[in-house]
Amino acid sequence: MLLRRYNNIDYILNMDIDSGLTFIRKAFEKEEDAKLWDRYLVDYRNMGPENFITFEAYKQLAQSESVQPSATPKTKQETINEINEKVEKIINLTLKGGEANGV
């Protein structure tokens, strides 16, 4: 990402670690803002007076969506059961497919 934006990153590599990390973090933030802006422009085409929101509000909404808590993790046994079910489905599909082809 840095090379795409800046042709020569030697000055970043020569910075002290704290400054370099701050610079890289800021570059990632700018990259995310650019992606979000592109997404906003796509959604902007479908906005009217009744559902228009500013980019700042759109950005806050996107950030709040990305921070929502994830689902509770599965137990080891639930994961094993899920994998076994998927394997069984694949085996059944393979066997049924072979029968349909005259095997």
C-alpha positions as CSV (number, residue, x, y, z in Angstrom):
1,M,0.0,0.0,0.0
2,L,2.8,2.4,0.9
3,L,4.7,1.7,-2.3
4,R,1.5,2.3,-4.4
5,R,1.1,5.7,-2.8
6,Y,4.7,6.7,-2.4
7,N,7.4,5.6,-4.8
8,N,10.2,5.7,-2.3
9,I,9.7,4.6,1.3
10,D,13.3,4.9,2.5
11,Y,12.5,7.8,4.6
12,I,9.8,5.8,6.5
13,L,12.3,2.9,6.9
14,N,14.8,5.3,8.4
15,M,12.4,6.7,11.0
16,D,12.5,5.7,14.6
17,I,10.0,2.8,15.3
18,D,7.3,5.0,17.0
19,S,7.3,7.6,14.2
20,G,7.3,4.8,11.5
21,L,4.4,3.0,13.1
22,T,2.4,6.2,13.5
23,F,3.0,7.0,9.8
24,I,2.0,3.5,8.7
25,R,-1.1,3.6,10.9
26,K,-2.1,6.9,9.5
27,A,-1.6,5.6,5.9
28,F,-3.9,2.7,6.7
29,E,-6.5,5.1,8.1
30,K,-6.3,7.2,4.9
31,E,-6.6,4.0,2.7
32,E,-9.7,2.9,4.7
33,D,-11.2,6.4,4.3
34,A,-10.7,6.3,0.5
35,K,-12.4,2.9,0.3
36,L,-15.2,4.1,2.4
37,W,-15.6,7.2,0.3
38,D,-15.9,5.1,-2.8
39,R,-18.6,3.0,-1.1
40,Y,-20.3,6.2,0.0
41,L,-20.4,7.4,-3.6
42,V,-22.0,4.2,-4.8
43,D,-24.7,4.5,-2.0
44,Y,-25.0,8.2,-2.7
45,R,-26.6,7.5,-6.0
46,N,-29.5,5.9,-4.2
47,M,-30.0,8.6,-1.6
48,G,-32.8,11.1,-1.8
49,P,-33.9,13.9,0.5
50,E,-35.6,11.4,2.8
51,N,-32.6,9.1,3.3
52,F,-29.6,11.4,2.7
53,I,-26.7,11.2,5.2
54,T,-23.4,13.1,5.2
55,F,-20.1,11.2,4.7
56,E,-19.2,11.8,8.3
57,A,-22.4,10.2,9.5
58,Y,-21.9,7.4,6.9
59,K,-18.4,6.9,8.3
60,Q,-19.6,6.7,11.9
61,L,-22.3,4.2,10.9
62,A,-19.7,2.0,9.2
63,Q,-17.4,2.2,12.1
64,S,-20.1,1.3,14.6
65,E,-21.1,-1.7,12.4
66,S,-17.5,-3.0,12.4
67,V,-17.3,-2.8,16.2
68,Q,-20.4,-4.9,17.0
69,P,-19.7,-7.9,19.2
70,S,-19.2,-11.2,17.3
71,A,-21.2,-14.3,18.0
72,T,-20.3,-16.4,21.0
73,P,-17.6,-18.9,20.1
74,K,-18.6,-22.5,19.5
75,T,-17.5,-25.2,21.8
76,K,-15.0,-27.8,20.6
77,Q,-17.7,-30.4,20.4
78,E,-20.0,-28.1,18.4
79,T,-17.2,-27.5,15.9
80,I,-16.5,-31.2,15.6
81,N,-20.2,-32.0,15.0
82,E,-20.4,-29.3,12.4
83,I,-17.3,-30.7,10.6
84,N,-18.7,-34.2,10.7
85,E,-22.0,-33.1,9.3
86,K,-20.2,-31.4,6.4
87,V,-18.0,-34.4,5.7
88,E,-21.1,-36.7,5.7
89,K,-22.9,-34.4,3.2
90,I,-19.9,-34.4,0.9
91,I,-19.6,-38.2,1.1
92,N,-23.3,-38.5,0.4
93,L,-23.1,-36.1,-2.6
94,T,-20.1,-38.0,-3.9
95,L,-21.9,-41.4,-3.6
96,K,-25.1,-40.1,-5.1
97,G,-23.2,-38.5,-8.0
98,G,-21.4,-41.8,-8.6
99,E,-24.7,-43.7,-8.7
100,A,-26.2,-41.3,-11.1
101,N,-23.2,-41.8,-13.5
102,G,-23.6,-45.6,-13.4
103,V,-20.8,-46.3,-10.9
